[in-house]
């Protein structure tokens, strides 16, 4: 059994989270500059077995695609082309950034540390992956 990997895609930075090999617990892995994401995924999947890549699907309050999907869809198509053996699925990411900020506050993170946007992206990817794991149970 391989890991699940999630992506909180952004135009500048992308948060990445993974599960353990048994797919029980999700944890933040890193934040990468978005223009290096595909190479990061190729390198990571060469070292680790990844069963599925879960990509955050941003929607509005009515469930319609948000504006950022116009950037995410082409990126997902590139990932699918370059890593054809790994399924790539979308999963609703509504409120993950809000939940990430709340988690940082509740965890006692200093205000200066909460301003580091890469941290929010990584935590958002972790929340996304945890939600995905829960939906599969």
C-alpha positions as CSV (number, residue, x, y, z in Angstrom):
1,X,0.0,0.0,0.0
2,X,1.3,3.4,-0.9
3,X,0.8,6.9,0.4
4,X,-1.9,9.4,-0.5
5,X,-0.6,12.8,-1.4
6,X,-2.6,16.0,-1.4
7,X,-2.0,19.3,-3.1
8,X,-3.3,22.7,-2.1
9,X,-2.6,24.4,-5.4
10,X,-1.8,28.1,-5.5
11,X,-0.5,30.3,-8.3
12,X,2.7,31.0,-6.4
13,X,3.0,28.3,-3.7
14,X,1.5,24.8,-3.4
15,X,1.1,23.1,-0.1
16,X,1.8,19.3,0.0
17,X,0.7,16.7,2.5
18,X,1.1,12.9,2.6
19,X,-0.2,10.0,4.6
20,X,1.8,7.3,6.2
21,X,2.2,4.2,4.0
22,X,-0.8,2.6,5.8
23,X,-2.9,5.7,4.9
24,X,-4.0,6.3,8.5
25,X,-2.6,9.7,9.3
26,X,-2.0,12.7,7.1
27,X,0.8,15.2,7.9
28,X,2.2,18.2,6.2
29,X,5.2,17.5,3.9
30,X,6.2,20.9,2.5
31,X,5.3,23.9,0.5
32,X,6.9,24.3,-3.0
33,X,7.0,27.1,-5.5
34,X,4.2,26.2,-7.9
35,X,6.4,26.4,-11.0
36,X,8.5,23.5,-9.5
37,X,5.5,21.3,-8.4
38,X,5.6,18.8,-11.3
39,X,9.4,18.1,-10.8
40,X,8.8,17.8,-7.1
41,X,6.0,15.2,-7.7
42,X,8.2,13.3,-10.1
43,X,11.1,13.2,-7.6
44,X,8.9,12.3,-4.7
45,X,7.0,9.5,-6.5
46,X,10.3,8.1,-7.7
47,X,11.3,7.7,-4.0
48,X,7.9,6.9,-2.4
49,X,5.0,4.8,-3.6
50,X,2.0,7.1,-4.0
51,X,-1.4,5.5,-4.7
52,X,-3.4,8.6,-5.3
53,X,-2.9,12.4,-5.6
54,X,-5.7,14.4,-4.1
55,X,-6.0,18.0,-5.4
56,X,-8.1,20.6,-3.7
57,X,-11.1,21.6,-5.7
58,X,-12.0,25.2,-4.8
59,X,-15.7,26.0,-5.0
60,X,-17.9,28.9,-4.0
61,X,-20.7,28.7,-1.5
62,X,-23.1,27.3,-4.2
63,X,-20.7,24.5,-5.2
64,X,-19.6,26.1,-8.5
65,X,-15.9,26.1,-9.5
66,X,-14.0,29.1,-8.2
67,X,-12.0,31.4,-10.5
68,X,-8.8,29.6,-9.6
69,X,-9.9,26.4,-11.3
70,X,-8.8,27.9,-14.6
71,X,-5.2,27.5,-13.3
72,X,-5.7,24.3,-11.5
73,X,-7.2,22.2,-14.3
74,X,-4.3,22.7,-16.7
75,X,-1.9,21.8,-13.9
76,X,-3.8,18.6,-13.1
77,X,-3.8,17.6,-16.7
78,X,0.0,18.0,-16.8
79,X,0.3,15.9,-13.7
80,X,-1.9,13.2,-15.2
81,X,0.1,13.2,-18.4
82,X,3.5,13.1,-16.6
83,X,2.5,10.6,-13.9
84,X,-0.1,8.4,-15.8
85,X,0.2,5.5,-13.3
86,X,-1.1,7.6,-10.4
87,X,-4.8,8.5,-10.2
88,X,-5.4,12.2,-9.6
89,X,-8.7,13.1,-8.0
90,X,-10.3,16.4,-7.0
91,X,-11.7,16.9,-3.5
92,X,-13.7,19.8,-2.1
93,X,-11.4,22.2,-0.3
94,X,-13.9,24.8,0.9
95,X,-12.8,26.4,4.1
96,X,-9.5,24.6,4.4
97,X,-7.6,27.9,4.6
98,X,-10.0,29.2,7.3
99,X,-9.5,25.9,9.2
100,X,-5.8,26.1,8.8
101,X,-5.7,29.6,10.3
102,X,-8.0,28.4,13.1
103,X,-5.7,25.4,13.7
104,X,-2.6,27.7,14.0
105,X,-4.3,30.0,16.5
106,X,-5.7,27.0,18.5
107,X,-2.2,25.5,18.5
108,X,-0.7,28.6,20.0
109,X,1.3,29.6,16.9
110,X,2.8,33.1,17.2
111,X,1.2,35.7,15.0
112,X,4.4,36.3,13.1
113,X,4.6,32.6,12.3
114,X,1.0,32.6,11.2
115,X,1.9,35.2,8.5
116,X,4.1,32.8,6.7
117,X,1.8,31.9,3.8
118,X,3.6,28.6,3.0
119,X,2.6,27.3,6.5
120,X,-1.0,28.0,5.7
121,X,-0.7,26.1,2.4
122,X,0.9,23.1,4.0
123,X,-1.7,23.0,6.8
124,X,-4.5,23.4,4.2
125,X,-3.2,20.4,2.3
126,X,-3.1,18.4,5.5
127,X,-6.7,19.3,6.4
128,X,-7.7,18.4,2.8
129,X,-6.1,15.0,3.0
130,X,-7.5,14.3,6.5
131,X,-11.0,15.2,5.1
132,X,-10.4,12.9,2.2
133,X,-9.3,10.1,4.4
134,X,-12.4,10.5,6.6
135,X,-14.7,10.4,3.5
136,X,-13.2,7.1,2.5
137,X,-13.8,5.4,5.9
